[in-house]
Amino acid sequence: MVILDAPYASDMLLDWLEASQHPVLANGFARSLAGRTLDLVDDAEAAALVDAGQRVYTNSENALAWLMDNTHAEGLHHGISVFKDKLACRRALAELDADLFFRECTADELARISFSDLPGAVVLKPSVGFCSLGVYVVRDAEEWAAALADIQRDHERWARMYPDSVVDAGRFILEGYISGQEYAIDAFFDAEGAAQVLNVLKHDFANEDDTSDRMYTASAEIYEQMAPVFKEWLDKVSAVVGVHDFPVHVEVRVDEHGHISPIEFNPMRFAGLGGTDVAQYAFGFKTYQAYLEDELPSAEAYRSKAGRVFTMSLLNPPAGTDGTESFDYDAFTSRFKTVHEMRRFDADKVGNYGFLFIETDPDSPELAFLLHDDLRGFISGPAGAGGAAGEGDAQAQSAPAPAMAAAPDSSLEAALFDAVLHDSSVVTLPE
C-alpha cells in the first residue's frame, strides 16, 4: 500500500501507481491529483491492509502521523518512533557509535548553554525534524550565538508551518560534528529483518562551507564499492532496532578508517521529492516497486551502465533570494548534454527551483559546473514582473508537470532533502 502526501509526488511514481493499481490511501492529497486513476482505499481499508502485514510506502513524512494514529502494527510504530526521533535513534544505536557526543535540550535550555560547555564543534538540530530546518554546524562561540538568535527568531514560524510529527520546534539535539565522506542510502529491511540496499548515492560538496543538496551521484562503481559495506552495517542496525518490512532513506558519513556514523534515518520512504527515481535512470528499476513487490534488481541491472554517472540535484536559490524570482530553465538545462528530467518546483512553496536528473561521464566538466555554480546567472526577479524566464523550455516541457497539491502551511514539508549532519543540509547562518 502507498500513502501519498504533500508537498510533491513525482509523475514517475504516479504513472507506476496507475499502471500497477497498488492501493493508495484516499486522503486529501491523493484525491487532489486530477486526471489520475488510482486505486483509492478509505482509512478503514488502508488500516486493515497495514495491520494485516501488507508493506506500506510513503512519499512524504506527513504520512507518518496517519500511520501512528490509524494502525495497530506495533513493529511499524516502533520503527517510526526510533528512526524519526533523532535522540531516540542515537540512544538505540549508541553501541554502534559509542564515541559520539549527543545531548537533548529544550529551546529554553539552549539559551543557558555556553559554547565553552561543549566538547568542540557540534551540530544543533531539532530532535524531530525535516530537511535543513533549524539545523546548524557550530564551530565557535560566535556561530553558537548566531544559531541561538536564529532559532529564537524562527521557532514560532516552524511550529506554525509543520506538525510536531514532522518538526518539533521545542526539542533539540546537540551532537558531535561527524567528518568523512557523506552518502545517502535507499534500503529496506525485509521480512526477516535483513537489510537490502537498493541504491547508494555519494553526496559531494563544493567546499567545507557548502551545505547544499546539489550533488548526489549514483553509479555502478559507487554501488559495487559501498552497498556491501552498508548492508553489513544496516544488518547491525536491524539487530538493535528489530524492524522488518520497513523502508528507510539513510544519511551517513564514513571516516578515513571506514567507520560509519549515521546522520539520520528517514522512515517509511526513500529519497524525498522523488529523488529516489534516479535509480530508474541509473539502473532501470524503481526502488518503491522493488520494495513493495519484494523483487530485488539483478546484479546485471547495476552493471548495465558502468562507467556513467547519474545525478539528482536540488537547485537551491542562492543567498539573498526568496524564491519569488524567475528561473531560466532553458538556459540552465542547455549546459548539460543528457538531461533525463528537469522537474520544476514553485520555489516560493518548495524552497527550491527544481530537481535535475542528468547522466554524464565521471570526469565531465558538467559535474563541476553543477556543483559550483550559484545559479545567479539564471534568475531574474521577482516572478511575475514581466515575462517569466524559462517559458518554452523544451527540456522541461518534455516531462509532465510535477504533482503538487495545494495545502495549508501546516501540511507543507518544505521539501528539500534530508542530508547528512543535518537533515539534508546545514542552514547557512545569516551574516
N, C-alpha and C positions, 0 to 999 in steps of 0.2 A: 504494500500500500504506500501511497505517496501523499504527503501533505505539502501543498504549495502555499506560500505566503509572501507578503511584501518584503523587500521592495521590488524584486525582479525575478522572473523565471525566463530562462533562455528559450528561444524558439526551438533549439535542438532538443531540449528536454520535452517541451510541449508537443513537438511533432512525434517524438517517440511514444509519449503517453497516449496520443490519439491512435497511433498505429497498433500499440500493444494492448490498449484498453486495460491497463493496470488500474485498480480502483484509486480514486482521488477524493480526499475529503472535500465535501461540498461546503467550504467556508466562503466568506465574502470575496476573498481574492480569487479563488477558483471560479466562482460564479461571474466575476467581472471580466473574464477572458472571452470577449466577444468573438464569435466565429469558430470557437474551438469545440470539438465534440469529444468530451472527456467522460469517462465512466465515473460520474459523481455519486458518492455514497454519503448518507447523512451521519451525524455524530454517533448514533447508536450502532449502526452497522460498522462504521470505521473502528469504533472502540472494540466491538466484538471481534473484528479481524485481528487487531493488535493483541488482544487478550488471548486469542486462540493460538498465537505464536507466529502469525504472518509477519514477515520482515517489513519494516517501515523505513522510508527515506524522506527527508525533508530538504528543501532548498533554502530554508531560512530559519534562523534561531527563534523567530517569533512563534514557530510551531511548537517549541518545547513546552510552553505553558499549557497548550491544549493536551499534549500527551500526559503531562503530570496530573492535570485536573480531570481527565476523562477516561483514563485507562487504569487497569489494575495489574499491569505487567511489572512485577517487583524488580526483576533484573534490569529492565529498561529504565525504570525510575532510578535505580541505584547507579547505573552508568551515567545517566544525565546529571544526577546530583554531584557525583565525584568529578566528572570531567568539566562541567560548566563552571563550577566554583573553583577558582584558581587556588585558593587556600586549601580547600578540601583535597584538591588534586596534589598539591605539594606535600601535604601530610601523608596521603596514601602512598605516594611514590618516593617518600623520603629515603627509604633504604636503597633506592637506585641512584640517588644523587645526594649522598649523606653530607657532603661538604658545602652545600649551597645554603646561604643565609636567606631566611624568609621570616616575615612578621606581618600580622594583620593589625590595622589601625582603623579607628573611625575617623571621620573628617575632623572632628574636634581634637582627637589625639594627635593628628598630624601637625596641627598648629603648635603643639608643645614639644615637638621633637626638633633637636638641633642637628645639623648635618654632622657635627663632631661626634654625635652619639652613634653614628652609623659606621659600618665596617669599611667604608670606601664607596666606590661607585655603585649605585643601585638603580633598579628600575622600579618606578612607582606607577601603579595602575589599579583600577577598580577590581575588587575581588571577583565580581561578576561583571564581565564587560564584553564589548564587541568592537572590532576594528581598533583604531588607534585612539579611540575616545578616552581622554583623561589619562593617557599613558606617557610617561616621561623617563628619559635616561638622565640621571643626575650624577654629575661628577664632582661638584664642589658646592660651597655654601651659597654662592650667587645663583646657581641653577636651582638649588633647593628652594630658595626664597621665591624665585620666579615661578616655579612649579606650584607652590602653595598659593601664590596670588592668582594664578590661572585657574586653579581648582575652585578657589573661593568665588571667583567671578562667574564661573560657568556651571557649577554643580546643580543649581536650580534648573537651568536650561536642560541639562542632561536628564534630570528627573522628569521634566515635562515631556521630553521627546521620546523616552524609552521606558517600557515597563521594567520593573525590577528583575524580571526573568531574563532580560537582555542586558541591561546595565544597572547596577546598583550603585548610585552616586553617593551612598553613605558609608560604604566599606571599601577599604583599600588594602593592597598588599605591597609590602616592600620586599624585594628580593635582590640578591647579589647580581651584578651585571655578568652576563654569560657571554664569553667570547667564542670565536670559532666560525666555521662556515655554516651558513643557515640553509635549511632545507624545509620544504613542505611536502607532506606525505598524505596521499589519499589511500586509506586502508579500511579493512573491516575485520572484525572478529567473527569467525564462522560458528557453526552450530556447536562445535566442540570447544570454542574459545581460542582456536589457533588464529594467529594473525595472517591476513592475506593482503599483501601490498600491491595495489593496483597501479600506482604512479608515484614517482619521486620527482620533485621539481627543485632545482638549485636556485636559491634566491640570492642574487648579487646586488651590490650597492655601488654607486659611483665613487664614494669615498666614505671615510669613517663618520662623517656628519650626515650622510644621506640616510633617510628613514623611509623612503618611498617603497611602493609595491610595483615599481616599474619593470623589474626584470626577473621573471620566473622562467626558467628554461627546462624543457624536458627533452630527453634523447635516449636512444638505445644504450649509449655508453653510460649515462648517468644512472639509468635503471639497473643495468647489469652490475655496476660497481656498488651501488648503495642499497638496493632493495633487499639483498640477503642480510645486510648489516641491520637494517631497520626491522626486518621481520624477527630476527633474533631478539632485538630489544623490545619490540611490541609483544612478543610472547611472554617476556618477563612482566610487562605491564599487565597483561591479561591474567597472569598467575596471581598478581597482587590484587587487582580490582575485581576480577571474577565476572567478566561480561561475555556474552555470546550473541550472535546475530545482531551486530551493532556496528554501524559505520562511523568513522571518525576522519576528520581532517586535522593533522597534527603539524605543529611548527616546532622545530628543534634546532639546536646548534651542536655541531660536532667539533671538539677541540683538536689540537695538533696531535694528541695522544689517542684519538679515536673515541674519547668519552662522549656519550650522548646526553645532553641536557634538554628536557622538554621546555619549551616556551609556553605552549598552551595546547590543549585538546579542544576541538570543536565537535560536540557530539551530534550524531544522527544526520550528518551531512558530509559532503566532500567540499572541495574548494568553492568558495562562495561567488556570488554574482555570475554563476555559470562558468567559472574559471576551470572547473573540472572537465569541461568539454575539450580542453586541449588534448586529452587522451585520444579523442576521436581523430584529430588531425595528425597526431604523432604516431599512434599505434593502431588506429582503425577500430576502436571499440569505445563504448560508453560505460563509464565507471558505474553509474547507478544501475544500468541493465545487468552488468556483471554481478553486482551485489544482490539485487532483487531476484534475479533468476538463478543465482548461485552457479554461474558459468564463467570460470576463470579464463582469461585470454591465453592463447598458446604462447610458447616461447618464441615461435616464429613471428607472431604479431609484433613483439618488441624489437625484433631484428629487421623487420621489413624495410625500415627507413634508416638504417645505420649510416652514420656519417652526416646526418642532418640534425639541425637544432630547431625546436619549436618553442615559441614563447607565448606566454599570456602576460599582457602588460596593462596595468591600470594607469590611465592617463590623468594624473592628479594636477589640478590647477596650481600654478606657481604662487609663491608668496606675494601678497598684495592684490590678489584677485579674489572674487567672491562667488564665482560660478555663474554669474549672470552674463558673462561675456559670450560672444560668438566664437566658435571654433571652426577653423577652416579644415574640415576633414579631407577634402580633395587634395589640398597641398600637402597635408601630413602623410596620407597614405601613398602619395606618389613617390615618397622617399624609399619605399620598400618594393622589392621585386615580386615577392609572393605573399600576398595578404589573403589569408584564409577567411578572415572575418573582421570587420570593424563595427563593433556594437556601440551605437550612440546612446549616451545617457543624458538625462536632464541634470546638468551639473549642479543646479540650484537645489535639487532634491536629493540626488545620489551622492554628491560631493566630488564627482569626477566627470571628465568629458566623455569617457568611454573605455571600452575594453578591446585591446588589439591582439589578434592572433596572427603571427607570421611564421614562416618557415624560411630557414636560411642555412648557410654554412657556419660551422663553429667559429671561424675566424673572420666572418663577414664584418665590414665596417658598419653595416646596418645595426648591428648589436650595440656598438659603441655609441652610435648616434642616439638610438632609443634609450640607452641608459643615461646618457649625459645631457641631452637636450632638455631645456627647462620649459619648452613649448610656447615661450612668449612670442616667437615668430609666427605662430599660427592662431593667435587670439586677437580679437578686437572687440571692443565692448562699448556699452553694455548690450546684451542681446536685445533685439527688437528695435534698436536705434538705427534704422536703415536696413538694408538688405543683410540678412544673416549669412555670414560666411559659411561655406560648406554646402550650400544648397546645390543639388545636382551632382553630388559626389557619386561617381559611377560605382566605386568600390562599395560604398556604404549602401547604395540603393540595391545592390545585388543580394543583400541579406535582408530578411524580414525585420521590421521594427521590433525592438525589444519589448517583451511583455511586462508592462508596469501597470500597477493598479493604483488609482487614487486612494489615498489613505490619510487619516488624521496623523498629526505628528507623532502621537504616542505609539503608532504601529510601524513607523519607519525604522529601519535598521541602519540607516545612513550608508550602508553598504559599501564599505571598502572591502579589504580582505583582512583576515586576521593574520598577522605576520609576526614573526619572531620577536622576542623580547618585549612584546607589547601588543598583542592582539592585532597585529598586522603591520604596523609601522609606528615608530615613535613620534609623538607630537613634537613639532618644532616650536621651541619657546619663542614668544614674541620678543622682538628687540626693544 
